[in-house]
Amino acid sequence: MKVRKIMSSDVAACYPDTSLAAAAGLMWQYDCGVIPVIDRNQKVVGVITDRDICMAAAMTNRFASQIAVGEVMSGEVFACSPDDEIGQALATMQRRQVLRLPVVNQDGALQGILSMNDIVLRAEEGRGSKSDGISYAEVINTRKVIGEPRDSASSEGFSMSRAMRP
């Protein structure tokens, strides 16, 4: 099954100069925990998570309305294409230990987002049985890998060094 079949295409996005307070408002409005960060050409340049927002606000002694997304976003983008197979997206999620992937076209422009939840909702139970090409076993294995402790030097999102910048 292709990513385009189950990705969410109505997604919120923000710019690096958006405040964390505004990004949090978008997360509330769109009922999501991550927002792709785009440039003026709609190209994905990073992501911001609800955890990034909370940690930045707690650790910098500044109001969320005074902190720009660009100060704390993860600038390393792990993404997939609408034409990728779900198995490819699961492999990327495992390798990068992320629950969500921005979906981008060949120019890097935002097309949507694929979440582990989107995939879980399409998985089917059974011994080796597959519905739309996604088995429970594949999903559970991916979630287990994502949940493993990762090397702190390679973790995505908020970091103390970025948060402490003036």
Z-matrix of the N, CA and C atoms (Angstrom, degrees):
N
C 1 1.444
C 2 1.530 1 109.11
N 3 1.301 2 115.71 1 142.79
C 4 1.462 3 121.50 2 179.57
C 5 1.532 4 111.11 3 -85.76
N 6 1.320 5 114.65 4 149.89
C 7 1.466 6 121.83 5 178.55
C 8 1.525 7 110.69 6 -54.85
N 9 1.313 8 117.59 7 -40.64
C 10 1.474 9 121.13 8 -176.10
C 11 1.525 10 112.61 9 -57.13
N 12 1.333 11 116.92 10 -24.98
C 13 1.460 12 120.45 11 -176.84
C 14 1.528 13 112.77 12 -71.38
N 15 1.347 14 117.40 13 -27.99
C 16 1.464 15 118.29 14 -176.92
C 17 1.525 16 114.45 15 -124.64
N 18 1.318 17 118.40 16 -4.03
C 19 1.475 18 119.83 17 -179.34
C 20 1.530 19 110.22 18 -67.49
N 21 1.309 20 115.46 19 157.81
C 22 1.467 21 120.99 20 172.43
C 23 1.524 22 107.08 21 -90.05
N 24 1.316 23 116.42 22 125.77
C 25 1.465 24 118.65 23 -179.00
C 26 1.523 25 112.69 24 -101.47
N 27 1.320 26 117.01 25 -17.35
C 28 1.468 27 120.72 26 176.34
C 29 1.523 28 107.94 27 -94.03
N 30 1.340 29 116.11 28 83.40
C 31 1.459 30 120.49 29 -175.11
C 32 1.522 31 111.10 30 -119.24
N 33 1.314 32 113.49 31 151.06
C 34 1.461 33 119.71 32 174.62
C 35 1.520 34 108.42 33 -79.12
N 36 1.304 35 116.16 34 151.53
C 37 1.464 36 122.55 35 173.53
C 38 1.522 37 106.66 36 -145.02
N 39 1.316 38 115.47 37 158.85
C 40 1.458 39 119.75 38 177.23
C 41 1.519 40 109.16 39 -141.05
N 42 1.304 41 116.38 40 175.17
C 43 1.466 42 123.59 41 -179.57
C 44 1.528 43 109.60 42 -106.66
N 45 1.308 44 117.61 43 160.26
C 46 1.466 45 119.80 44 177.97
C 47 1.529 46 113.67 45 -56.92
N 48 1.331 47 118.09 46 -28.44
C 49 1.463 48 119.91 47 -179.15
C 50 1.538 49 113.31 48 -89.39
N 51 1.340 50 117.47 49 2.19
C 52 1.459 51 121.53 50 174.28
C 53 1.522 52 108.77 51 -67.33
N 54 1.315 53 117.70 52 141.97
C 55 1.472 54 119.65 53 177.75
C 56 1.525 55 110.16 54 -75.42
N 57 1.324 56 115.56 55 155.79
C 58 1.461 57 119.83 56 176.51
C 59 1.525 58 110.83 57 -61.73
N 60 1.325 59 117.28 58 -34.07
C 61 1.464 60 120.79 59 178.26
C 62 1.529 61 110.16 60 -62.91
N 63 1.311 62 117.60 61 -43.39
C 64 1.465 63 120.84 62 178.95
C 65 1.526 64 110.70 63 -67.34
N 66 1.329 65 117.33 64 -39.13
C 67 1.469 66 120.84 65 177.55
C 68 1.525 67 110.23 66 -63.10
N 69 1.326 68 117.01 67 -41.88
C 70 1.468 69 120.99 68 177.71
C 71 1.530 70 110.01 69 -62.53
N 72 1.312 71 117.30 70 -39.02
C 73 1.464 72 121.05 71 176.85
C 74 1.521 73 111.90 72 -61.50
N 75 1.327 74 116.98 73 -39.65
C 76 1.465 75 120.79 74 176.83
C 77 1.528 76 110.89 75 -65.54
N 78 1.327 77 116.03 76 -39.77
C 79 1.466 78 119.44 77 178.32
C 80 1.521 79 110.52 78 -62.28
N 81 1.313 80 116.06 79 -40.76
C 82 1.464 81 120.18 80 178.11
C 83 1.527 82 110.02 81 -64.42
N 84 1.312 83 116.50 82 -47.74
C 85 1.464 84 121.83 83 -177.94
C 86 1.528 85 111.98 84 -62.34
N 87 1.334 86 117.11 85 -41.22
C 88 1.466 87 121.51 86 -176.91
C 89 1.532 88 113.03 87 -94.48
N 90 1.344 89 117.24 88 1.68
C 91 1.460 90 122.44 89 178.70
C 92 1.533 91 111.34 90 52.68
N 93 1.341 92 114.47 91 56.32
C 94 1.458 93 119.49 92 -178.66
C 95 1.528 94 110.41 93 -141.06
N 96 1.320 95 116.69 94 166.39
C 97 1.457 96 121.54 95 -178.15
C 98 1.507 97 113.87 96 -114.09
N 99 1.314 98 117.00 97 4.06
C 100 1.466 99 121.58 98 178.48
C 101 1.519 100 108.76 99 -147.79
N 102 1.326 101 114.52 100 144.75
C 103 1.467 102 119.85 101 176.73
C 104 1.521 103 108.09 102 -133.26
N 105 1.321 104 116.43 103 128.05
C 106 1.459 105 118.17 104 173.76
C 107 1.530 106 110.00 105 -65.58
N 108 1.314 107 115.43 106 144.74
C 109 1.455 108 122.12 107 176.50
C 110 1.528 109 105.96 108 -105.31
N 111 1.328 110 115.88 109 126.09
C 112 1.461 111 120.61 110 -175.50
C 113 1.523 112 111.25 111 -119.83
N 114 1.322 113 115.32 112 158.99
C 115 1.458 114 120.02 113 172.72
C 116 1.531 115 108.16 114 -92.57
N 117 1.294 116 117.52 115 -176.68
C 118 1.475 117 121.03 116 -175.61
C 119 1.535 118 112.74 117 -67.74
N 120 1.346 119 117.25 118 -12.26
C 121 1.464 120 121.57 119 177.10
C 122 1.527 121 112.12 120 -98.63
N 123 1.337 122 116.46 121 12.99
C 124 1.468 123 123.60 122 -179.74
C 125 1.530 124 113.15 123 71.77
N 126 1.324 125 118.37 124 8.94
C 127 1.461 126 121.84 125 178.72
C 128 1.531 127 109.20 126 -78.44
N 129 1.323 128 116.09 127 133.88
C 130 1.459 129 121.00 128 179.92
C 131 1.532 130 108.97 129 -73.77
N 132 1.338 131 114.77 130 122.86
C 133 1.477 132 120.72 131 -179.15
C 134 1.524 133 111.82 132 -114.65
N 135 1.330 134 117.35 133 -2.74
C 136 1.458 135 121.21 134 179.80
C 137 1.508 136 110.43 135 174.00
N 138 1.325 137 114.81 136 -175.76
C 139 1.464 138 121.72 137 173.80
C 140 1.521 139 107.97 138 -139.71
N 141 1.320 140 115.49 139 154.08
C 142 1.461 141 122.19 140 175.50
C 143 1.527 142 106.80 141 -128.75
N 144 1.329 143 116.31 142 133.46
C 145 1.460 144 120.49 143 179.99
C 146 1.521 145 110.35 144 -110.90
N 147 1.333 146 115.20 145 164.22
C 148 1.458 147 119.76 146 176.34
C 149 1.528 148 110.16 147 -61.34
N 150 1.306 149 117.13 148 -34.64
C 151 1.465 150 120.67 149 177.51
C 152 1.532 151 110.65 150 -66.13
N 153 1.327 152 117.60 151 -41.89
C 154 1.469 153 120.96 152 177.23
C 155 1.524 154 110.33 153 -56.35
N 156 1.329 155 115.85 154 -43.75
C 157 1.468 156 120.81 155 -178.56
C 158 1.526 157 110.54 156 -64.28
N 159 1.321 158 116.10 157 -48.56
C 160 1.475 159 119.81 158 -179.21
C 161 1.520 160 111.66 159 -61.06
N 162 1.311 161 116.81 160 -46.09
C 163 1.465 162 120.43 161 -177.50
C 164 1.530 163 110.83 162 -66.27
N 165 1.319 164 118.10 163 -41.19
C 166 1.459 165 120.58 164 -179.99
C 167 1.524 166 111.06 165 -63.84
N 168 1.336 167 116.29 166 -44.35
C 169 1.464 168 119.93 167 -179.84
C 170 1.531 169 110.53 168 -65.08
N 171 1.316 170 116.94 169 -39.19
C 172 1.463 171 120.50 170 -177.90
C 173 1.529 172 112.58 171 -73.71
N 174 1.319 173 117.31 172 -34.34
C 175 1.464 174 120.77 173 -170.62
C 176 1.529 175 114.51 174 -94.39
N 177 1.318 176 118.12 175 -15.14
C 178 1.473 177 118.99 176 -174.65
C 179 1.513 178 113.91 177 -103.06
N 180 1.335 179 117.53 178 -8.76
C 181 1.454 180 121.00 179 -177.37
C 182 1.529 181 111.47 180 58.86
N 183 1.347 182 115.31 181 36.39
C 184 1.468 183 122.48 182 176.72
C 185 1.524 184 108.01 183 -130.02
N 186 1.318 185 115.47 184 153.05
C 187 1.455 186 120.25 185 175.08
C 188 1.522 187 109.71 186 -70.37
N 189 1.331 188 116.69 187 146.53
C 190 1.462 189 121.40 188 178.24
C 191 1.527 190 111.37 189 -58.60
N 192 1.313 191 116.96 190 -29.03
C 193 1.470 192 120.25 191 179.01
C 194 1.533 193 112.27 192 -71.79
N 195 1.340 194 116.87 193 -12.89
C 196 1.468 195 121.52 194 -179.32
C 197 1.533 196 113.18 195 -102.91
N 198 1.325 197 117.03 196 1.33
C 199 1.463 198 121.29 197 -177.84
C 200 1.526 199 108.56 198 -113.60
N 201 1.312 200 116.38 199 127.65
C 202 1.463 201 120.98 200 178.24
C 203 1.527 202 110.14 201 -83.08
N 204 1.308 203 115.84 202 143.33
C 205 1.459 204 122.22 203 176.99
C 206 1.527 205 110.57 204 -51.14
N 207 1.322 206 116.83 205 -40.72
C 208 1.458 207 121.52 206 -178.20
C 209 1.516 208 114.05 207 -60.41
N 210 1.329 209 117.72 208 -20.29
C 211 1.463 210 120.84 209 178.84
C 212 1.518 211 112.54 210 -74.94
N 213 1.321 212 117.97 211 -25.21
C 214 1.462 213 120.22 212 -173.23
C 215 1.526 214 114.57 213 -128.87
N 216 1.310 215 118.13 214 -5.26
C 217 1.465 216 120.01 215 -177.87
C 218 1.524 217 110.79 216 -65.72
N 219 1.311 218 114.00 217 155.85
C 220 1.454 219 119.82 218 170.93
C 221 1.518 220 106.44 219 -81.52
N 222 1.318 221 116.64 220 119.19
C 223 1.458 222 120.69 221 -179.42
C 224 1.513 223 112.94 222 -87.60
N 225 1.322 224 116.46 223 -7.32
C 226 1.462 225 119.97 224 176.95
C 227 1.525 226 106.66 225 -90.56
N 228 1.322 227 116.40 226 113.24
C 229 1.459 228 120.92 227 -174.53
C 230 1.524 229 110.23 228 -99.71
N 231 1.323 230 115.27 229 123.31
C 232 1.455 231 122.23 230 172.09
C 233 1.511 232 105.15 231 -105.97
N 234 1.320 233 117.18 232 117.70
C 235 1.461 234 120.96 233 -172.43
C 236 1.523 235 110.18 234 -136.52
N 237 1.314 236 114.36 235 174.85
C 238 1.451 237 121.30 236 174.20
C 239 1.526 238 108.35 237 -138.79
N 240 1.306 239 115.78 238 171.44
C 241 1.459 240 122.76 239 179.83
C 242 1.527 241 109.34 240 -104.08
N 243 1.316 242 118.14 241 152.76
C 244 1.469 243 119.91 242 176.51
C 245 1.535 244 112.04 243 -59.93
N 246 1.328 245 116.83 244 -24.69
C 247 1.464 246 121.13 245 -177.95
C 248 1.524 247 113.87 246 -92.49
N 249 1.337 248 117.39 247 -1.42
C 250 1.462 249 120.29 248 175.39
C 251 1.520 250 109.54 249 -68.12
N 252 1.316 251 115.47 250 151.11
C 253 1.469 252 121.23 251 171.34
C 254 1.525 253 108.07 252 -75.98
N 255 1.319 254 116.92 253 150.51
C 256 1.461 255 121.36 254 179.21
C 257 1.528 256 110.28 255 -57.19
N 258 1.313 257 117.60 256 -36.94
C 259 1.463 258 120.94 257 177.93
C 260 1.515 259 112.38 258 -58.30
N 261 1.334 260 117.05 259 -37.91
C 262 1.471 261 120.95 260 176.92
C 263 1.527 262 110.05 261 -65.30
N 264 1.324 263 116.23 262 -42.51
C 265 1.473 264 120.35 263 179.57
C 266 1.527 265 110.29 264 -64.61
N 267 1.333 266 117.76 265 -41.75
C 268 1.460 267 120.83 266 177.46
C 269 1.530 268 110.51 267 -61.35
N 270 1.313 269 116.94 268 -40.03
C 271 1.471 270 120.54 269 178.70
C 272 1.526 271 110.56 270 -63.33
N 273 1.329 272 117.49 271 -40.77
C 274 1.466 273 120.78 272 177.42
C 275 1.518 274 110.35 273 -65.29
N 276 1.326 275 117.41 274 -43.89
C 277 1.468 276 120.85 275 177.68
C 278 1.530 277 110.78 276 -58.21
N 279 1.333 278 116.57 277 -42.61
C 280 1.468 279 120.54 278 178.54
C 281 1.524 280 110.96 279 -64.17
N 282 1.320 281 115.66 280 -51.78
C 283 1.472 282 121.09 281 -176.05
C 284 1.525 283 111.45 282 -60.09
N 285 1.309 284 117.17 283 -39.27
C 286 1.465 285 121.96 284 -175.67
C 287 1.522 286 113.43 285 -99.23
N 288 1.329 287 116.93 286 -4.04
C 289 1.465 288 123.68 287 179.50
C 290 1.526 289 112.20 288 53.48
N 291 1.323 290 115.10 289 54.43
C 292 1.459 291 121.54 290 177.91
C 293 1.530 292 109.99 291 -127.62
N 294 1.314 293 115.61 292 149.77
C 295 1.458 294 121.67 293 -179.68
C 296 1.521 295 113.49 294 -93.13
N 297 1.320 296 116.65 295 -12.29
C 298 1.463 297 120.11 296 -176.20
C 299 1.521 298 109.56 297 -141.48
N 300 1.326 299 115.65 298 144.96
C 301 1.457 300 120.99 299 178.04
C 302 1.527 301 109.77 300 -128.88
N 303 1.327 302 118.07 301 126.97
C 304 1.459 303 118.12 302 169.00
C 305 1.535 304 108.35 303 -61.72
N 306 1.287 305 116.36 304 143.50
C 307 1.458 306 121.73 305 176.36
C 308 1.521 307 105.98 306 -104.45
N 309 1.329 308 115.85 307 121.95
C 310 1.462 309 121.34 308 -174.61
C 311 1.523 310 110.60 309 -126.44
N 312 1.328 311 115.57 310 153.98
C 313 1.458 312 119.74 311 174.62
C 314 1.531 313 109.25 312 -83.22
N 315 1.314 314 116.80 313 -175.36
C 316 1.468 315 120.71 314 -176.14
C 317 1.525 316 113.36 315 -64.01
N 318 1.328 317 117.64 316 -18.81
C 319 1.467 318 121.56 317 177.74
C 320 1.527 319 112.45 318 -93.51
N 321 1.339 320 117.17 319 0.39
C 322 1.457 321 121.33 320 -179.44
C 323 1.515 322 113.98 321 85.76
N 324 1.344 323 117.22 322 8.41
C 325 1.464 324 120.89 323 -179.92
C 326 1.528 325 110.15 324 -80.47
N 327 1.313 326 115.80 325 140.65
C 328 1.456 327 122.83 326 -176.75
C 329 1.531 328 111.48 327 -63.86
N 330 1.332 329 115.32 328 129.75
C 331 1.462 330 122.74 329 176.48
C 332 1.519 331 111.79 330 -116.38
N 333 1.343 332 116.26 331 -22.78
C 334 1.450 333 120.75 332 -177.81
C 335 1.508 334 110.00 333 167.55
N 336 1.324 335 115.50 334 -161.07
C 337 1.463 336 121.12 335 177.41
C 338 1.523 337 108.07 336 -144.47
N 339 1.320 338 115.53 337 143.73
C 340 1.454 339 122.42 338 176.03
C 341 1.515 340 107.51 339 -116.33
N 342 1.322 341 116.37 340 123.24
C 343 1.467 342 120.43 341 -179.74
C 344 1.520 343 109.74 342 -112.28
N 345 1.320 344 114.99 343 158.06
C 346 1.456 345 119.95 344 174.50
C 347 1.524 346 109.25 345 -57.84
N 348 1.324 347 117.75 346 -35.18
C 349 1.456 348 120.89 347 178.45
C 350 1.532 349 111.23 348 -61.62
N 351 1.338 350 117.35 349 -41.18
C 352 1.472 351 120.13 350 176.90
C 353 1.526 352 110.34 351 -56.81
N 354 1.317 353 115.52 352 -41.83
C 355 1.466 354 121.24 353 -177.53
C 356 1.526 355 110.62 354 -71.76
N 357 1.329 356 117.22 355 -44.98
C 358 1.464 357 121.47 356 -179.95
C 359 1.525 358 110.42 357 -56.78
N 360 1.312 359 117.03 358 -42.40
C 361 1.460 360 120.60 359 -177.76
C 362 1.533 361 113.10 360 -65.25
N 363 1.342 362 117.56 361 -18.66
C 364 1.464 363 121.87 362 179.30
C 365 1.518 364 113.61 363 -100.54
N 366 1.328 365 117.53 364 -9.80
C 367 1.464 366 121.08 365 -177.42
C 368 1.523 367 110.87 366 -72.66
N 369 1.302 368 115.34 367 153.37
C 370 1.456 369 121.94 368 179.99
C 371 1.514 370 110.63 369 -124.46
N 372 1.318 371 114.23 370 142.84
C 373 1.454 372 121.41 371 179.37
C 374 1.525 373 110.26 372 -80.51
N 375 1.316 374 114.94 373 153.39
C 376 1.458 375 119.57 374 174.43
C 377 1.502 376 111.78 375 136.86
N 378 1.298 377 115.38 376 159.75
C 379 1.458 378 120.68 377 179.67
C 380 1.509 379 109.85 378 -72.18
N 381 1.295 380 115.00 379 102.60
C 382 1.453 381 119.82 380 176.17
C 383 1.512 382 113.85 381 67.12
N 384 1.325 383 117.95 382 -0.28
C 385 1.461 384 117.74 383 179.39
C 386 1.509 385 109.30 384 -76.53
N 387 1.286 386 114.64 385 147.80
C 388 1.464 387 119.39 386 -178.01
C 389 1.521 388 108.96 387 -131.08
N 390 1.291 389 115.26 388 140.85
C 391 1.455 390 121.51 389 172.61
C 392 1.515 391 105.30 390 -118.85
N 393 1.279 392 116.91 391 120.92
C 394 1.461 393 121.32 392 -177.07
C 395 1.526 394 111.41 393 58.37
N 396 1.339 395 116.80 394 23.53
C 397 1.453 396 119.85 395 175.41
C 398 1.508 397 115.78 396 82.63
N 399 1.337 398 119.68 397 10.25
C 400 1.461 399 121.30 398 -178.73
C 401 1.528 400 108.57 399 -122.33
N 402 1.331 401 116.94 400 118.77
C 403 1.456 402 119.71 401 177.84
C 404 1.522 403 109.99 402 -102.62
N 405 1.334 404 115.31 403 155.28
C 406 1.464 405 119.98 404 175.12
C 407 1.521 406 110.11 405 -55.70
N 408 1.318 407 116.62 406 -41.11
C 409 1.467 408 120.49 407 -177.75
C 410 1.531 409 111.18 408 -58.44
N 411 1.330 410 116.98 409 -43.48
C 412 1.470 411 120.35 410 178.69
C 413 1.531 412 110.78 411 -62.58
N 414 1.312 413 115.56 412 -43.40
C 415 1.466 414 120.78 413 -178.17
C 416 1.526 415 110.73 414 -65.99
N 417 1.324 416 116.65 415 -47.30
C 418 1.468 417 120.65 416 -178.96
C 419 1.527 418 109.96 417 -63.51
N 420 1.318 419 117.41 418 -42.88
C 421 1.462 420 119.73 419 178.60
C 422 1.525 421 110.99 420 -60.72
N 423 1.320 422 117.00 421 -43.47
C 424 1.468 423 120.37 422 178.91
C 425 1.520 424 110.33 423 -61.98
N 426 1.336 425 117.00 424 -44.66
C 427 1.465 426 119.80 425 -178.37
C 428 1.524 427 111.55 426 -64.67
N 429 1.325 428 116.85 427 -36.47
C 430 1.465 429 120.64 428 176.89
C 431 1.524 430 110.91 429 -63.37
N 432 1.308 431 116.98 430 -44.61
C 433 1.467 432 120.76 431 -179.69
C 434 1.525 433 110.45 432 -64.54
N 435 1.313 434 116.87 433 -43.07
C 436 1.461 435 120.54 434 179.59
C 437 1.527 436 110.46 435 -61.74
N 438 1.319 437 117.05 436 -36.49
C 439 1.457 438 121.64 437 -176.80
C 440 1.525 439 114.96 438 -77.31
N 441 1.324 440 117.87 439 -9.61
C 442 1.461 441 120.39 440 179.05
C 443 1.518 442 109.69 441 -67.64
N 444 1.335 443 116.72 442 145.53
C 445 1.475 444 118.57 443 176.81
C 446 1.526 445 109.79 444 -58.08
N 447 1.310 446 115.54 445 138.21
C 448 1.465 447 118.81 446 179.47
C 449 1.507 448 110.22 447 -110.69
N 450 1.286 449 114.37 448 162.01
C 451 1.458 450 121.57 449 177.99
C 452 1.522 451 108.04 450 -63.31
N 453 1.318 452 117.62 451 123.39
C 454 1.464 453 121.01 452 -176.36
C 455 1.521 454 112.35 453 -60.36
N 456 1.309 455 118.28 454 -25.69
C 457 1.472 456 120.83 455 179.78
C 458 1.520 457 111.56 456 -70.98
N 459 1.333 458 117.28 457 -22.06
C 460 1.460 459 119.24 458 -177.58
C 461 1.514 460 113.20 459 -109.29
N 462 1.324 461 117.93 460 8.41
C 463 1.458 462 119.59 461 -176.29
C 464 1.522 463 111.09 462 -69.41
N 465 1.339 464 114.47 463 147.89
C 466 1.458 465 120.18 464 -178.82
C 467 1.519 466 110.83 465 -83.91
N 468 1.295 467 115.19 466 166.62
C 469 1.455 468 120.46 467 170.32
C 470 1.502 469 115.49 468 79.66
N 471 1.314 470 115.57 469 -148.18
C 472 1.448 471 125.28 470 -172.63
C 473 1.525 472 112.45 471 -58.00
N 474 1.297 473 116.56 472 138.36
C 475 1.462 474 120.99 473 171.56
C 476 1.519 475 108.05 474 -138.36
N 477 1.311 476 115.23 475 151.30
C 478 1.464 477 120.06 476 -178.60
C 479 1.525 478 111.25 477 -58.27
N 480 1.319 479 117.12 478 -40.68
C 481 1.466 480 118.85 479 -176.31
C 482 1.524 481 111.12 480 -63.74
N 483 1.323 482 116.87 481 -38.60
C 484 1.470 483 119.28 482 178.76
C 485 1.520 484 110.56 483 -70.70
N 486 1.314 485 117.00 484 -38.47
C 487 1.457 486 120.62 485 -176.61
C 488 1.528 487 112.18 486 -67.90
N 489 1.290 488 117.00 487 -26.68
C 490 1.448 489 120.03 488 -175.31
C 491 1.524 490 113.01 489 -87.75
N 492 1.333 491 116.95 490 -0.96
C 493 1.464 492 118.80 491 178.18
C 494 1.519 493 109.85 492 -66.37
N 495 1.318 494 117.50 493 144.69
C 496 1.471 495 119.20 494 178.29
C 497 1.503 496 112.26 495 -69.67
